[in-house]
Amino acid sequence: MEVLFCRENLAMMGREALEKLMQIDNSPLRIQEVKCIIACSECATHHIARFNGQLVVAETAAELVKEILTLAGLDKN
């Protein structure tokens, strides 16, 4: 399972979601920071990532992490 984060979005919105996902032990997620994930309209105003190619958009870093974990089937709820 691949998660791509946009460098520009991380610079503007913070690295909290990326760092939280990277702290998960034995995670099947392959997390990468790339130049662009082609979501420019959301990039300046939301936390964004791509999970297996699907754009994930959230208001907060915590919401982004939760949505990615849900898509990956790793949520604890």
C-alpha positions in Angstrom: 0.0 0.0 0.0 1.5 3.3 -1.1 1.0 6.7 0.5 2.3 9.7 -1.3 2.7 13.1 0.3 3.3 16.4 -1.6 6.4 18.3 -0.5 4.7 21.7 -1.0 1.7 20.6 1.0 4.0 19.3 3.8 5.8 22.7 3.8 2.6 24.7 4.1 0.4 22.4 6.3 3.0 20.6 8.4 4.5 17.2 8.6 2.4 15.8 11.4 0.4 13.3 9.3 3.5 11.9 7.6 5.4 11.6 10.8 2.5 9.9 12.6 2.1 7.3 9.8 5.9 6.6 9.8 5.8 5.8 13.5 3.4 2.8 13.0 5.4 -0.3 13.8 5.3 -3.1 11.2 3.2 -1.0 8.9 2.4 -2.3 5.4 2.3 1.3 4.2 5.0 2.5 1.9 5.2 6.2 2.6 7.0 8.6 0.2 7.4 12.3 0.0 7.3 13.5 -3.6 7.5 16.8 -5.4 3.8 16.9 -6.5 0.7 14.6 -6.3 -1.3 16.7 -8.8 -3.9 18.1 -6.5 -3.0 21.8 -6.7 -6.5 23.2 -5.9 -6.5 21.4 -2.5 -2.8 21.7 -1.8 -2.9 25.2 -0.4 -5.8 24.8 1.9 -6.1 21.2 3.1 -4.0 18.3 4.3 -3.6 15.9 1.3 -2.0 12.6 0.3 -2.6 9.9 -2.3 -3.4 6.4 -1.0 -2.8 3.8 -3.8 -3.5 6.6 -6.3 -6.7 7.9 -4.7 -6.6 11.5 -3.5 -7.3 11.9 0.3 -8.2 15.4 1.5 -8.8 16.4 5.1 -9.2 19.5 7.2 -6.6 18.4 9.8 -3.6 16.1 10.0 -5.4 13.8 12.4 -8.3 13.4 10.0 -5.9 12.6 7.1 -4.2 9.9 9.2 -7.6 8.4 10.2 -8.8 8.4 6.6 -5.6 6.7 5.3 -5.7 4.1 8.1 -9.3 3.4 7.3 -8.6 3.0 3.6 -5.7 0.7 4.5 -7.9 -1.4 6.8 -5.6 -0.5 9.7 -8.0 1.6 11.7 -8.6 0.5 15.3 -12.3 1.3 15.4 
